[in-house]
Amino acid sequence: MRDFLKNHISFQNRLKIKYRLRHLKAILFPFNLSKMAKIHKTDKYGNHFYTPHYQKHFKQFKFKKIKLLEIGVGGYDNLFFGGNSLRMWKSYFPFVTIFSLDIYDKSFLQENRIRIFQGSQVDKSFLDEVIEIIGNLDIIIDDGSHINQHVIETFQFLFPKLKIGGVYVVEDTQTSYWPDYGGSSDINYSGNTIMNFFKSLTDGLNHVEYISPTFEPSYFDENIVSIHFYHNLIFIYKGENKEKSNFLIQNQKPTKI
């Protein structure tokens, strides 16, 4: 049978069949994202252990009609390989529309509910064009270059395109400690790494508690309601961070207590 398929069906069509069969197998385990990851052969479980965290944070979206963007398709410059995690998301979310982008042409991997754009995650004109086409998003996952400056710039640009109630995820944050990616293993290093950047946003969760009458909150201060750190993984929740201080009034101590 294998020889028959090899001799009568093109390599590309055999790949399409294999990807389709994986999808059919994965939907037999609708609430087990780790099992789906293994079936689709994505490194989100195995090489990493992201899927238990993803399932915890994404279960709220399970049966909703959502739009998801994942940066990075995988497979490097091979036009026919990659997209494993995109197909996993398709299996897990029955009503999702999935978008992705990669610096290589990955159009072969497109299928129903999966659309892929070619371009750089730090090309703002390109990102603008993509967002113009697809609209605002419910979930954004950065599994792209993992270069520290790229991750930070992409977040600064795309987080405002996320819907209120949406979730932004950054994977593979270990590159914060790798010099080749613009990081440092010196824990006292204060440079612009992924971890330093996102740790700096945690204070903004409490911006109404600053005793500073002239303080003006940033966009991130006002629109991030929680940040969750895991091994090599960060979840940032978007929402209106307007909860008032139980003591200060407009960043000032009350005149009468």
Secondary structure, DSSP 4 states (H G I P E B T S, - for coil): -HHHHHHHS-HHHHHHHHHHHHHHHHTTSTT-HHHHHHHHT-TTBTTSB-HHHHHHHHGGGTTS--EEEEE--SSTT-TTS--HHHHHHHHH-TT-EEEEEESS--GGG-BTTEEEEES-TT-HHHHHHHHHHH-SEEEEEE-S---HHHHHHHHHHHGGGEEEEEEEEEE-GGGGG-GGGT--S-TT--SS-HHHHHHHHHGGGGGGG---TT----HHHHHEEEEEEETTEEEEEE----PPPSS-BTTB--S--
